[in-house]
Amino acid sequence: MSIVMTVLARAPAASMSDINVTGELIRVVLSLGAIVALIFAAGWLTRRLQSRQFVGGRRLRCVESMSISARERVLLIEADGKRLLVGVGAGGVRALHVYDGTVPVETAPAPVPMPPFAELLSRLGRK
């Protein structure tokens, strides 16, 4: 036992380096902020790219879909100016109906103008 004690006594003491707690805390907080900012940027970019309309390149689009059961769906598809009602299920895809004529042009409703902020604030104060 005394041999072990003498070897340990002669060994150089391992010096602990001083840790800068404030610097490490700032580094961790900035890293976390950067990761959260990347998540928000990816979400914004995803929404922006999904809402883009490709002009002239798309001749096929799904107008509407409705789930009939857990495995069956009915899709209203627009292809080259015609609308098709398609049934999709475990057995495959089947055209249910082809609508004749031209596709009705859907117009977006006019946006309702927002009242001034002062009016909104006064309404909130009255309640």
MMTF fields as JSON, N, C-alpha, C and O atoms, coordinates in Angstrom:
{
  "mmtfVersion": "1.0.0",
  "mmtfProducer": "UNKNOWN",
  "numBonds": 507,
  "numAtoms": 508,
  "numGroups": 127,
  "numChains": 1,
  "numModels": 1,
  "chainsPerModel": [1],
  "groupsPerChain": [127],
  "chainIdList": ["A"],
  "bondAtomList": [4, 2, 8, 6, 12, 10, 16, 14, 20, 18, 24, 22, 28, 26, 32, 30, 36, 34, 40, 38, 44, 42, 48, 46, 52, 50, 56, 54, 60, 58, 64, 62, 68, 66, 72, 70, 76, 74, 80, 78, 84, 82, 88, 86, 92, 90, 96, 94, 100, 98, 104, 102, 108, 106, 112, 110, 116, 114, 120, 118, 124, 122, 128, 126, 132, 130, 136, 134, 140, 138, 144, 142, 148, 146, 152, 150, 156, 154, 160, 158, 164, 162, 168, 166, 172, 170, 176, 174, 180, 178, 184, 182, 188, 186, 192, 190, 196, 194, 200, 198, 204, 202, 208, 206, 212, 210, 216, 214, 220, 218, 224, 222, 228, 226, 232, 230, 236, 234, 240, 238, 244, 242, 248, 246, 252, 250, 256, 254, 260, 258, 264, 262, 268, 266, 272, 270, 276, 274, 280, 278, 284, 282, 288, 286, 292, 290, 296, 294, 300, 298, 304, 302, 308, 306, 312, 310, 316, 314, 320, 318, 324, 322, 328, 326, 332, 330, 336, 334, 340, 338, 344, 342, 348, 346, 352, 350, 356, 354, 360, 358, 364, 362, 368, 366, 372, 370, 376, 374, 380, 378, 384, 382, 388, 386, 392, 390, 396, 394, 400, 398, 404, 402, 408, 406, 412, 410, 416, 414, 420, 418, 424, 422, 428, 426, 432, 430, 436, 434, 440, 438, 444, 442, 448, 446, 452, 450, 456, 454, 460, 458, 464, 462, 468, 466, 472, 470, 476, 474, 480, 478, 484, 482, 488, 486, 492, 490, 496, 494, 500, 498, 504, 502],
  "bondOrderList": [1, 1, 1, 1, 1, 1, 1, 1, 1, 1, 1, 1, 1, 1, 1, 1, 1, 1, 1, 1, 1, 1, 1, 1, 1, 1, 1, 1, 1, 1, 1, 1, 1, 1, 1, 1, 1, 1, 1, 1, 1, 1, 1, 1, 1, 1, 1, 1, 1, 1, 1, 1, 1, 1, 1, 1, 1, 1, 1, 1, 1, 1, 1, 1, 1, 1, 1, 1, 1, 1, 1, 1, 1, 1, 1, 1, 1, 1, 1, 1, 1, 1, 1, 1, 1, 1, 1, 1, 1, 1, 1, 1, 1, 1, 1, 1, 1, 1, 1, 1, 1, 1, 1, 1, 1, 1, 1, 1, 1, 1, 1, 1, 1, 1, 1, 1, 1, 1, 1, 1, 1, 1, 1, 1, 1, 1],
  "groupList": [{"groupName": "MET", "atomNameList": ["N", "CA", "C", "O"], "elementList": ["N", "C", "C", "O"], "formalChargeList": [0, 0, 0, 0], "bondAtomList": [1, 0, 2, 1, 3, 2], "bondOrderList": [1, 1, 2], "singleLetterCode": "M", "chemCompType": "L-PEPTIDE LINKING"}, {"groupName": "SER", "atomNameList": ["N", "CA", "C", "O"], "elementList": ["N", "C", "C", "O"], "formalChargeList": [0, 0, 0, 0], "bondAtomList": [1, 0, 2, 1, 3, 2], "bondOrderList": [1, 1, 2], "singleLetterCode": "S", "chemCompType": "L-PEPTIDE LINKING"}, {"groupName": "ILE", "atomNameList": ["N", "CA", "C", "O"], "elementList": ["N", "C", "C", "O"], "formalChargeList": [0, 0, 0, 0], "bondAtomList": [1, 0, 2, 1, 3, 2], "bondOrderList": [1, 1, 2], "singleLetterCode": "I", "chemCompType": "L-PEPTIDE LINKING"}, {"groupName": "VAL", "atomNameList": ["N", "CA", "C", "O"], "elementList": ["N", "C", "C", "O"], "formalChargeList": [0, 0, 0, 0], "bondAtomList": [1, 0, 2, 1, 3, 2], "bondOrderList": [1, 1, 2], "singleLetterCode": "V", "chemCompType": "L-PEPTIDE LINKING"}, {"groupName": "THR", "atomNameList": ["N", "CA", "C", "O"], "elementList": ["N", "C", "C", "O"], "formalChargeList": [0, 0, 0, 0], "bondAtomList": [1, 0, 2, 1, 3, 2], "bondOrderList": [1, 1, 2], "singleLetterCode": "T", "chemCompType": "L-PEPTIDE LINKING"}, {"groupName": "LEU", "atomNameList": ["N", "CA", "C", "O"], "elementList": ["N", "C", "C", "O"], "formalChargeList": [0, 0, 0, 0], "bondAtomList": [1, 0, 2, 1, 3, 2], "bondOrderList": [1, 1, 2], "singleLetterCode": "L", "chemCompType": "L-PEPTIDE LINKING"}, {"groupName": "ALA", "atomNameList": ["N", "CA", "C", "O"], "elementList": ["N", "C", "C", "O"], "formalChargeList": [0, 0, 0, 0], "bondAtomList": [1, 0, 2, 1, 3, 2], "bondOrderList": [1, 1, 2], "singleLetterCode": "A", "chemCompType": "L-PEPTIDE LINKING"}, {"groupName": "ARG", "atomNameList": ["N", "CA", "C", "O"], "elementList": ["N", "C", "C", "O"], "formalChargeList": [0, 0, 0, 0], "bondAtomList": [1, 0, 2, 1, 3, 2], "bondOrderList": [1, 1, 2], "singleLetterCode": "R", "chemCompType": "L-PEPTIDE LINKING"}, {"groupName": "PRO", "atomNameList": ["N", "CA", "C", "O"], "elementList": ["N", "C", "C", "O"], "formalChargeList": [0, 0, 0, 0], "bondAtomList": [1, 0, 2, 1, 3, 2], "bondOrderList": [1, 1, 2], "singleLetterCode": "P", "chemCompType": "L-PEPTIDE LINKING"}, {"groupName": "ASP", "atomNameList": ["N", "CA", "C", "O"], "elementList": ["N", "C", "C", "O"], "formalChargeList": [0, 0, 0, 0], "bondAtomList": [1, 0, 2, 1, 3, 2], "bondOrderList": [1, 1, 2], "singleLetterCode": "D", "chemCompType": "L-PEPTIDE LINKING"}, {"groupName": "ASN", "atomNameList": ["N", "CA", "C", "O"], "elementList": ["N", "C", "C", "O"], "formalChargeList": [0, 0, 0, 0], "bondAtomList": [1, 0, 2, 1, 3, 2], "bondOrderList": [1, 1, 2], "singleLetterCode": "N", "chemCompType": "L-PEPTIDE LINKING"}, {"groupName": "GLY", "atomNameList": ["N", "CA", "C", "O"], "elementList": ["N", "C", "C", "O"], "formalChargeList": [0, 0, 0, 0], "bondAtomList": [1, 0, 2, 1, 3, 2], "bondOrderList": [1, 1, 2], "singleLetterCode": "G", "chemCompType": "PEPTIDE LINKING"}, {"groupName": "GLU", "atomNameList": ["N", "CA", "C", "O"], "elementList": ["N", "C", "C", "O"], "formalChargeList": [0, 0, 0, 0], "bondAtomList": [1, 0, 2, 1, 3, 2], "bondOrderList": [1, 1, 2], "singleLetterCode": "E", "chemCompType": "L-PEPTIDE LINKING"}, {"groupName": "PHE", "atomNameList": ["N", "CA", "C", "O"], "elementList": ["N", "C", "C", "O"], "formalChargeList": [0, 0, 0, 0], "bondAtomList": [1, 0, 2, 1, 3, 2], "bondOrderList": [1, 1, 2], "singleLetterCode": "F", "chemCompType": "L-PEPTIDE LINKING"}, {"groupName": "TRP", "atomNameList": ["N", "CA", "C", "O"], "elementList": ["N", "C", "C", "O"], "formalChargeList": [0, 0, 0, 0], "bondAtomList": [1, 0, 2, 1, 3, 2], "bondOrderList": [1, 1, 2], "singleLetterCode": "W", "chemCompType": "L-PEPTIDE LINKING"}, {"groupName": "GLN", "atomNameList": ["N", "CA", "C", "O"], "elementList": ["N", "C", "C", "O"], "formalChargeList": [0, 0, 0, 0], "bondAtomList": [1, 0, 2, 1, 3, 2], "bondOrderList": [1, 1, 2], "singleLetterCode": "Q", "chemCompType": "L-PEPTIDE LINKING"}, {"groupName": "CYS", "atomNameList": ["N", "CA", "C", "O"], "elementList": ["N", "C", "C", "O"], "formalChargeList": [0, 0, 0, 0], "bondAtomList": [1, 0, 2, 1, 3, 2], "bondOrderList": [1, 1, 2], "singleLetterCode": "C", "chemCompType": "L-PEPTIDE LINKING"}, {"groupName": "LYS", "atomNameList": ["N", "CA", "C", "O"], "elementList": ["N", "C", "C", "O"], "formalChargeList": [0, 0, 0, 0], "bondAtomList": [1, 0, 2, 1, 3, 2], "bondOrderList": [1, 1, 2], "singleLetterCode": "K", "chemCompType": "L-PEPTIDE LINKING"}, {"groupName": "HIS", "atomNameList": ["N", "CA", "C", "O"], "elementList": ["N", "C", "C", "O"], "formalChargeList": [0, 0, 0, 0], "bondAtomList": [1, 0, 2, 1, 3, 2], "bondOrderList": [1, 1, 2], "singleLetterCode": "H", "chemCompType": "L-PEPTIDE LINKING"}, {"groupName": "TYR", "atomNameList": ["N", "CA", "C", "O"], "elementList": ["N", "C", "C", "O"], "formalChargeList": [0, 0, 0, 0], "bondAtomList": [1, 0, 2, 1, 3, 2], "bondOrderList": [1, 1, 2], "singleLetterCode": "Y", "chemCompType": "L-PEPTIDE LINKING"}],
  "groupTypeList": [0, 1, 2, 3, 0, 4, 3, 5, 6, 7, 6, 8, 6, 6, 1, 0, 1, 9, 2, 10, 3, 4, 11, 12, 5, 2, 7, 3, 3, 5, 1, 5, 11, 6, 2, 3, 6, 5, 2, 13, 6, 6, 11, 14, 5, 4, 7, 7, 5, 15, 1, 7, 15, 13, 3, 11, 11, 7, 7, 5, 7, 16, 3, 12, 1, 0, 1, 2, 1, 6, 7, 12, 7, 3, 5, 5, 2, 12, 6, 9, 11, 17, 7, 5, 5, 3, 11, 3, 11, 6, 11, 11, 3, 7, 6, 5, 18, 3, 19, 9, 11, 4, 3, 8, 3, 12, 4, 6, 8, 6, 8, 3, 8, 0, 8, 8, 13, 6, 12, 5, 5, 1, 7, 5, 11, 7, 17],
  "groupIdList": [1, 2, 3, 4, 5, 6, 7, 8, 9, 10, 11, 12, 13, 14, 15, 16, 17, 18, 19, 20, 21, 22, 23, 24, 25, 26, 27, 28, 29, 30, 31, 32, 33, 34, 35, 36, 37, 38, 39, 40, 41, 42, 43, 44, 45, 46, 47, 48, 49, 50, 51, 52, 53, 54, 55, 56, 57, 58, 59, 60, 61, 62, 63, 64, 65, 66, 67, 68, 69, 70, 71, 72, 73, 74, 75, 76, 77, 78, 79, 80, 81, 82, 83, 84, 85, 86, 87, 88, 89, 90, 91, 92, 93, 94, 95, 96, 97, 98, 99, 100, 101, 102, 103, 104, 105, 106, 107, 108, 109, 110, 111, 112, 113, 114, 115, 116, 117, 118, 119, 120, 121, 122, 123, 124, 125, 126, 127],
  "secStructList": [7, 2, 2, 2, 2, 2, 2, 2, 2, 2, 1, 7, 7, 7, 7, 7, 7, 7, 7, 7, 2, 2, 2, 2, 2, 2, 2, 2, 2, 2, 2, 2, 2, 2, 2, 2, 2, 2, 2, 2, 2, 2, 2, 2, 2, 2, 2, 2, 2, 2, 1, 7, 7, 7, 6, 6, 6, 7, 7, 3, 3, 3, 3, 3, 3, 3, 3, 7, 1, 1, 1, 7, 3, 3, 3, 3, 3, 3, 3, 6, 6, 3, 3, 3, 3, 3, 3, 3, 3, 6, 6, 3, 3, 3, 3, 3, 3, 3, 3, 7, 1, 7, 7, 7, 7, 7, 7, 7, 7, 7, 7, 7, 7, 7, 7, 7, 2, 2, 2, 2, 2, 2, 2, 2, 2, 2, 7],
  "xCoordList": [0.82, 0.0, 0.867, 0.515, 1.981, 2.852, 3.495, 3.823, 3.677, 4.236, 3.246, 3.643, 1.98, 0.956, 0.899, 0.757, 1.008, 0.954, 2.152, 2.005, 3.32, 4.496, 4.427, 4.871, 3.878, 3.741, 2.731, 2.942, 1.647, 0.65, 1.165, 0.803, 1.982, 2.529, 3.529, 3.626, 4.28, 5.262, 4.643, 5.24, 3.447, 2.794, 2.404, 1.953, 2.571, 2.199, 0.683, -0.093, 0.306, -1.117, -1.748, -1.23, -2.862, -3.562, -4.205, -5.052, -3.787, -4.334, -5.629, -5.685, -6.633, -7.927, -7.861, -7.517, -8.192, -8.197, -9.422, -10.489, -9.233, -10.347, -11.367, -11.013, -12.622, -13.702, -14.38, -14.768, -14.518, -15.183, -16.684, -17.184, -17.393, -18.806, -19.631, -20.532, -19.345, -20.11, -19.949, -20.925, -18.721, -18.48, -19.178, -19.744, -19.139, -19.802, -21.318, -21.978, -21.862, -23.304, -23.736, -24.763, -22.959, -23.278, -23.2, -24.042, -22.202, -22.052, -23.24, -23.737, -23.701, -24.831, -26.118, -26.891, -26.346, -27.563, -27.569, -28.603, -26.428, -26.363, -26.558, -27.196, -26.02, -26.211, -27.677, -28.209, -28.324, -29.739, -30.574, -31.505, -30.244, -30.954, -30.775, -31.717, -29.581, -29.328, -30.134, -30.653, -30.242, -31.003, -32.49, -33.144, -33.023, -34.429, -34.676, -35.703, -33.751, -33.891, -33.872, -34.621, -33.036, -33.009, -34.321, -34.776, -34.932, -36.215, -37.289, -38.053, -37.352, -38.342, -38.079, -39.026, -36.827, -36.5, -36.899, -37.395, -36.688, -37.082, -38.597, -39.093, -39.336, -40.794, -41.296, -42.204, -40.708, -41.099, -40.811, -41.641, -39.629, -39.244, -40.15, -40.504, -40.52, -41.401, -42.766, -43.295, -43.343, -44.638, -44.553, -45.463, -43.48, -43.321, -43.21, -43.8, -42.465, -42.304, -43.565, -43.835, -44.351, -45.578, -46.657, -47.497, -46.649, -47.69, -47.37, -48.208, -46.185, -45.834, -46.672, -46.867, -47.159, -47.906, -46.965, -46.377, -46.829, -45.973, -46.797, -47.684, -46.51, -47.275, -46.789, -45.593, -47.721, -47.406, -46.828, -46.853, -46.319, -45.684, -46.601, -46.344, -47.644, -48.52, -49.808, -50.517, -50.096, -51.353, -52.274, -53.405, -51.819, -52.585, -52.547, -51.475, -53.719, -53.743, -54.959, -55.987, -54.829, -55.918, -56.718, -56.203, -57.98, -58.819, -59.335, -59.324, -59.786, -60.354, -60.254, -60.26, -60.163, -60.161, -61.031, -61.157, -61.632, -62.489, -62.273, -62.257, -62.108, -61.896, -63.247, -64.121, -63.417, -64.649, -64.558, -65.508, -63.433, -63.178, -61.696, -60.996, -61.224, -59.821, -58.887, -57.754, -59.348, -58.475, -58.947, -58.21, -60.151, -60.684, -60.826, -61.173, -60.545, -60.671, -61.297, -61.202, -61.93, -62.448, -61.723, -61.656, -61.175, -60.405, -61.074, -61.548, -61.106, -61.542, -60.273, -59.609, -59.95, -58.688, -58.977, -59.898, -58.172, -58.275, -57.085, -55.931, -57.389, -56.327, -56.663, -57.696, -55.795, -55.964, -57.335, -57.948, -57.811, -59.072, -60.301, -61.413, -60.156, -61.286, -61.175, -60.084, -62.311, -62.324, -62.727, -63.666, -61.988, -62.23, -62.525, -61.865, -63.514, -63.786, -63.168, -63.552, -62.201, -61.414, -61.566, -61.504, -61.765, -61.814, -60.491, -59.997, -59.913, -58.628, -58.842, -59.374, -58.427, -58.583, -57.519, -56.55, -57.712, -56.736, -56.693, -55.655, -57.798, -57.855, -57.266, -57.118, -56.928, -56.353, -57.057, -57.719, -56.901, -57.468, -58.488, -58.222, -59.662, -60.706, -61.358, -61.705, -61.528, -62.213, -63.708, -64.298, -64.317, -65.733, -66.586, -67.661, -66.113, -66.885, -65.95, -65.004, -66.215, -65.492, -66.5, -67.5, -66.238, -67.148, -66.907, -65.764, -67.995, -67.898, -67.924, -68.363, -67.454, -67.471, -66.174, -65.205, -66.193, -64.991, -65.012, -66.06, -63.853, -63.703, -64.132, -63.671, -65.008, -65.399, -64.21, -63.4, -64.13, -63.043, -63.411, -64.441, -62.56, -62.811, -62.239, -61.056, -63.077, -62.609, -62.463, -63.308, -61.411, -61.162, -62.032, -62.134, -62.66, -63.471, -62.598, -61.439, -63.185, -62.438, -62.15, -63.04, -60.931, -60.606, -61.358, -61.505, -61.819, -62.537, -61.522, -60.553, -61.728, -60.751, -60.761, -61.819, -59.59, -59.454, -59.77, -59.323, -60.544, -60.787, -59.499, -58.583, -59.428, -58.226, -57.979, -58.898, -56.72, -56.324, -57.018, -57.361, -57.224, -57.882, -59.309, -59.785, -59.992, -61.362, -61.372, -62.223, -60.436, -60.34, -60.056, -60.62, -59.194, -58.845, -60.044, -60.255, -60.833, -62.005, -63.061, -63.74, -63.215, -64.151, -63.733, -64.57, -62.448, -61.941, -62.162, -62.43, -62.053, -62.246, -63.695, -63.974, -64.62, -66.048, -66.541, -67.515, -65.903, -66.37, -66.158, -66.501],
  "yCoordList": [-1.182, 0.0, 1.25, 2.26, 1.176, 2.34, 2.641, 3.793, 1.618, 1.832, 2.636, 3.531, 2.318, 3.025, 4.478, 5.374, 4.715, 6.083, 6.892, 8.073, 6.291, 7.028, 7.328, 8.393, 6.411, 6.636, 7.763, 8.627, 7.737, 8.786, 10.142, 11.175, 10.138, 11.39, 11.988, 13.21, 11.142, 11.631, 12.054, 12.848, 11.533, 11.853, 13.321, 13.848, 13.985, 15.404, 15.545, 14.771, 16.523, 16.751, 17.256, 18.169, 16.653, 17.068, 18.411, 18.556, 19.377, 20.711, 20.86, 20.569, 21.303, 21.535, 22.902, 23.903, 22.924, 24.212, 24.988, 24.429, 26.268, 27.11, 27.157, 27.372, 26.958, 26.977, 28.331, 28.778, 28.978, 30.257, 29.989, 29.756, 30.023, 29.671, 30.655, 30.244, 31.921, 32.931, 32.754, 32.83, 32.518, 32.311, 31.065, 31.076, 29.988, 28.748, 28.92, 28.4, 29.648, 29.886, 30.721, 30.44, 31.736, 32.555, 31.72, 31.868, 30.848, 29.991, 29.048, 28.853, 28.465, 27.537, 28.273, 27.778, 29.442, 30.203, 30.65, 30.573, 31.115, 31.52, 30.333, 30.468, 29.191, 27.994, 27.585, 27.24, 27.621, 27.285, 28.269, 27.869, 29.552, 30.559, 30.342, 30.522, 29.959, 29.704, 28.498, 28.514, 27.465, 26.275, 26.612, 26.18, 27.375, 27.773, 28.65, 28.506, 29.554, 30.401, 29.559, 29.846, 28.528, 27.635, 26.878, 26.664, 26.47, 25.761, 26.679, 26.271, 27.931, 28.871, 29.199, 29.322, 29.342, 29.64, 28.472, 28.693, 27.25, 26.09, 26.022, 25.695, 26.325, 26.34, 27.408, 27.161, 28.602, 29.693, 29.331, 29.555, 28.769, 28.403, 27.301, 27.321, 26.354, 25.271, 25.81, 25.439, 26.686, 27.273, 28.105, 28.08, 28.826, 29.694, 28.867, 29.228, 27.768, 26.936, 26.15, 25.882, 25.769, 25.024, 25.912, 25.427, 27.193, 28.078, 28.607, 29.269, 28.329, 28.8, 28.088, 26.874, 28.836, 28.268, 28.191, 29.195, 27.024, 26.847, 27.154, 26.383, 28.266, 28.71, 27.976, 27.95, 27.386, 26.767, 25.369, 24.649, 24.952, 23.657, 22.564, 21.383, 22.929, 21.922, 21.822, 22.809, 20.614, 20.384, 19.511, 19.247, 19.064, 18.161, 18.682, 18.98, 18.79, 19.201, 18.601, 18.36, 18.364, 17.829, 19.011, 19.817, 19.113, 20.22, 19.977, 20.88, 18.761, 18.445, 16.947, 16.156, 16.562, 15.144, 14.925, 15.797, 13.731, 13.404, 11.941, 11.068, 11.692, 10.339, 9.651, 10.172, 8.495, 7.721, 6.761, 6.623, 6.106, 5.207, 5.278, 6.177, 4.333, 4.349, 4.126, 4.608, 3.406, 3.086, 3.631, 3.552, 4.18, 4.68, 6.192, 6.784, 6.809, 8.257, 8.556, 7.761, 9.706, 10.208, 11.511, 12.392, 11.636, 12.811, 13.495, 12.833, 14.805, 15.595, 16.184, 17.025, 15.726, 16.087, 16.906, 16.609, 17.936, 18.747, 18.407, 18.517, 17.988, 17.612, 18.17, 17.833, 19.02, 19.622, 20.263, 20.119, 20.956, 21.667, 20.818, 21.345, 19.538, 18.671, 18.267, 18.208, 17.993, 17.524, 16.061, 15.639, 15.297, 13.865, 13.551, 14.071, 12.703, 12.193, 10.804, 9.911, 10.622, 9.399, 8.768, 9.451, 7.451, 6.709, 5.994, 5.316, 6.145, 5.518, 4.621, 5.056, 3.366, 2.419, 1.356, 1.458, 0.331, -0.763, -1.523, -2.084, -1.551, -2.27, -1.493, -2.049, -0.23, 0.556, 1.883, 2.372, 2.464, 3.767, 3.552, 2.846, 4.169, 4.007, 5.355, 6.082, 5.693, 6.926, 6.711, 5.819, 7.528, 7.395, 8.234, 7.803, 9.427, 10.308, 11.323, 11.791, 11.663, 12.718, 13.824, 13.606, 15.002, 16.131, 16.757, 17.016, 17.004, 17.639, 19.147, 19.67, 19.828, 21.284, 21.843, 21.124, 23.148, 23.821, 23.914, 23.812, 24.107, 24.222, 25.617, 26.601, 25.723, 27.061, 27.79, 27.207, 29.074, 29.888, 30.317, 30.952, 29.961, 30.307, 31.686, 31.938, 32.566, 33.898, 33.993, 33.515, 34.599, 34.776, 35.92, 36.954, 35.753, 36.849, 38.039, 37.896, 39.215, 40.436, 40.483, 40.21, 40.821, 40.858, 41.999, 43.098, 41.696, 42.694, 43.673, 43.257, 44.978, 45.938, 45.954, 45.893, 46.036, 46.069, 47.472, 48.456, 47.567, 48.892, 49.438, 48.674, 50.731, 51.324, 50.77, 50.324, 50.816, 50.265, 50.989, 50.363, 52.273, 53.033, 52.536, 52.465, 52.19, 51.683, 50.31, 50.034, 49.463, 48.153, 48.295, 47.569, 49.219, 49.436, 49.972, 49.595, 50.853, 51.381, 50.302, 50.286, 49.393, 48.276, 47.384, 46.935, 47.13, 46.286, 46.946, 46.257, 48.257, 48.977, 48.985, 49.043, 48.928, 48.956, 47.652, 47.649, 46.567, 45.25, 45.04, 43.982],
  "zCoordList": [0.0, 0.0, 0.0, -0.609, 0.674, 0.753, -0.605, -0.891, -1.438, -2.768, -3.614, -4.359, -3.496, -4.255, -3.816, -4.648, -2.527, -2.006, -2.484, -2.798, -2.545, -2.99, -4.48, -4.908, -5.286, -6.72, -6.966, -7.817, -6.219, -6.37, -5.908, -6.473, -4.913, -4.408, -5.386, -5.498, -6.101, -7.051, -8.382, -9.11, -8.716, -9.999, -10.009, -8.992, -11.141, -11.195, -11.053, -11.614, -10.312, -10.09, -11.387, -12.031, -11.753, -12.976, -12.709, -11.828, -13.482, -13.253, -14.039, -15.234, -13.369, -14.011, -14.679, -14.05, -15.945, -16.628, -16.173, -15.921, -16.08, -15.668, -16.797, -17.956, -16.456, -17.436, -17.354, -16.274, -18.496, -18.579, -18.708, -19.809, -17.591, -17.57, -18.389, -19.12, -18.281, -19.016, -20.522, -21.268, -20.965, -22.399, -22.917, -24.01, -22.136, -22.547, -22.6, -23.5, -21.635, -21.6, -22.806, -23.423, -23.136, -24.306, -25.581, -26.468, -25.682, -26.853, -26.999, -28.108, -25.907, -25.947, -26.336, -27.156, -25.755, -26.055, -27.515, -28.178, -28.022, -29.424, -30.364, -31.408, -30.006, -30.827, -30.855, -31.91, -29.711, -29.643, -30.456, -31.156, -30.364, -31.151, -32.646, -33.419, -33.054, -34.475, -34.961, -36.077, -34.145, -34.526, -34.65, -35.599, -33.703, -33.766, -34.99, -35.653, -35.296, -36.486, -37.758, -38.692, -37.815, -38.975, -39.133, -40.257, -38.029, -38.085, -38.658, -39.533, -38.164, -38.677, -40.143, -40.92, -40.534, -41.93, -42.839, -43.943, -42.39, -43.192, -43.343, -44.421, -42.286, -42.375, -43.323, -44.118, -43.246, -44.133, -45.586, -46.467, -45.827, -47.184, -47.733, -48.911, -46.898, -47.332, -47.733, -48.78, -46.905, -47.24, -48.514, -49.343, -48.662, -49.838, -51.117, -52.135, -51.079, -52.264, -52.579, -53.749, -51.566, -51.825, -52.431, -53.189, -52.114, -52.625, -54.018, -54.631, -54.523, -55.868, -56.912, -56.844, -57.862, -58.979, -60.175, -60.576, -60.728, -61.889, -63.136, -63.501, -63.783, -64.936, -66.174, -66.466, -66.891, -68.167, -68.076, -69.074, -66.957, -66.871, -66.356, -66.589, -65.675, -65.082, -65.877, -66.073, -66.328, -67.022, -66.193, -66.601, -65.049, -64.207, -62.774, -62.247, -62.145, -60.746, -60.068, -60.701, -58.779, -57.967, -57.433, -56.658, -57.851, -57.432, -56.023, -55.186, -55.762, -54.453, -54.214, -55.158, -52.945, -52.609, -51.38, -50.52, -51.319, -50.189, -49.832, -50.7, -48.546, -48.073, -47.887, -47.193, -48.5, -48.382, -47.209, -46.438, -47.076, -45.944, -45.632, -46.098, -44.847, -44.443, -45.632, -45.625, -46.646, -47.772, -49.112, -50.095, -49.178, -50.437, -50.402, -49.379, -51.566, -51.72, -53.077, -54.013, -53.163, -54.424, -54.713, -53.856, -55.925, -56.309, -57.495, -58.419, -57.462, -58.61, -59.218, -58.612, -60.426, -61.072, -62.325, -63.085, -62.518, -63.723, -64.616, -64.204, -65.858, -66.788, -68.162, -68.741, -68.681, -70.009, -70.198, -71.256, -69.194, -69.308, -69.034, -69.079, -68.754, -68.42, -66.963, -66.396, -66.378, -64.988, -64.962, -65.637, -64.16, -64.025, -62.569, -61.669, -62.339, -61.008, -60.944, -61.7, -60.03, -59.979, -58.609, -57.586, -58.599, -57.355, -57.145, -58.046, -55.947, -55.633, -54.434, -53.413, -54.553, -53.455, -53.51, -54.263, -52.699, -52.644, -53.962, -54.314, -54.693, -55.963, -57.126, -58.214, -56.934, -58.017, -58.175, -57.26, -59.374, -59.707, -60.819, -61.791, -60.664, -61.673, -61.951, -61.019, -63.23, -63.618, -63.423, -64.034, -62.573, -62.299, -63.245, -63.662, -63.581, -64.453, -65.095, -64.461, -66.354, -67.052, -67.325, -68.009, -66.793, -66.987, -68.344, -68.72, -69.09, -70.408, -70.246, -69.222, -71.257, -71.233, -70.685, -70.441, -70.503, -70.023, -68.512, -67.874, -67.969, -66.523, -66.1, -66.677, -65.101, -64.651, -64.037, -63.316, -64.343, -63.816, -62.406, -62.181, -61.473, -60.081, -59.802, -60.033, -59.309, -58.963, -57.46, -56.702, -57.058, -55.627, -55.118, -55.779, -53.955, -53.429, -53.077, -52.687, -53.224, -52.916, -51.423, -50.618, -51.039, -49.614, -48.922, -49.459, -47.729, -46.946, -46.378, -45.743, -46.599, -46.078, -44.557, -43.93, -43.983, -42.524, -42.032, -42.623, -40.945, -40.384, -39.773, -39.47, -39.594, -39.009, -37.599, -36.911, -37.203, -35.913, -34.763, -33.76, -34.892, -33.82, -33.609, -32.476, -34.706, -34.582, -33.91, -33.064, -34.287, -33.631, -32.141, -31.323, -31.799, -30.402, -29.623, -28.47, -30.253, -29.551, -29.36, -28.333, -30.333, -30.181, -29.024, -28.242, -28.92, -27.841, -26.485, -25.501, -26.421, -25.165, -24.729, -23.532, -25.662, -25.323, -24.729, -23.975, -25.045, -24.578, -23.133, -22.605]
}
